[in-house]
Amino acid sequence: MRTKCPVYIVIGEAPLRRHLVSMLRSHGHVPTPFSTGTDFLEASHFLHPGIAVLDVHLPDMPGLLTLQELLSRRRDIPIIMTSTGADIRVAVQTIKKGADDFVEQPVDDQILLETIDNTALLLEERIDLQKEKDSRRNLPRQT
């Protein structure tokens, strides 16, 4: 089985986080768990391009704030938001804020796998966007 792209699991609830890591590993993904938005954002400078599965409700900060902060730093990590008890309004709000998709909790493993596979199609384009952003940042200033 070919190893797939990294998947960053940013979910405060430990049993769900462990389940998703185990399930993703069994399907050839390379999952890395984070229990808080702060930990994920601090690590984001060093992470390889991949996909983030980000909970709307994190123990330390709102998932939407984590989403916005990540988008200001990295374009090469497409984001799938997730939440318990979410309604259409919450899903639409996360997409409007920049998430690439939304999966309701309790998470159906097959739906999440399909969503990750679909989101992975964006990864190459996002890597190119990030390289372009980084190269603009490193241009010498005109005086």
Secondary structure as the mmCIF struct_conf table of DSSP 4:
data_model
#
loop_
_struct_conf.conf_type_id
_struct_conf.id
_struct_conf.beg_label_comp_id
_struct_conf.beg_label_asym_id
_struct_conf.beg_label_seq_id
_struct_conf.end_label_comp_id
_struct_conf.end_label_asym_id
_struct_conf.end_label_seq_id
STRN STRN1 PRO A 6 VAL A 10
BEND BEND1 GLY A 12 GLY A 12
HELX_RH_AL_P HELX_RH_AL_P1 ALA A 14 SER A 26
TURN_TY1_P TURN_TY1_P1 HIS A 27 GLY A 28
STRN STRN2 VAL A 30 PHE A 34
BEND BEND2 SER A 35 THR A 36
HELX_RH_AL_P HELX_RH_AL_P2 GLY A 37 ALA A 43
TURN_TY1_P TURN_TY1_P2 SER A 44 PHE A 46
HELX_LH_PP_P HELX_LH_PP_P1 LEU A 47 HIS A 48
BEND BEND3 PRO A 49 PRO A 49
STRN STRN3 ILE A 51 ASP A 55
BEND BEND4 VAL A 56 VAL A 56
STRN STRN4 HIS A 57 HIS A 57
BEND BEND5 PRO A 59 MET A 61
STRN STRN5 PRO A 62 PRO A 62
HELX_RH_AL_P HELX_RH_AL_P3 GLY A 63 ARG A 73
BEND BEND6 ARG A 75 ILE A 77
STRN STRN6 ILE A 79 THR A 84
TURN_TY1_P TURN_TY1_P3 GLY A 85 GLY A 85
HELX_RH_AL_P HELX_RH_AL_P4 ILE A 88 LYS A 96
TURN_TY1_P TURN_TY1_P4 LYS A 97 GLY A 98
BEND BEND7 ASP A 100 ASP A 100
STRN STRN7 ASP A 101 GLN A 105
BEND BEND8 PRO A 106 PRO A 106
HELX_LH_PP_P HELX_LH_PP_P2 VAL A 107 ASP A 108
HELX_RH_AL_P HELX_RH_AL_P5 ASP A 109 ALA A 120
TURN_TY1_P TURN_TY1_P5 LEU A 121 LEU A 122
HELX_RH_AL_P HELX_RH_AL_P6 LEU A 123 ARG A 137
TURN_TY1_P TURN_TY1_P6 ASN A 138 ASN A 138
BEND BEND9 LEU A 139 LEU A 139
HELX_LH_PP_P HELX_LH_PP_P3 PRO A 140 GLN A 142
#
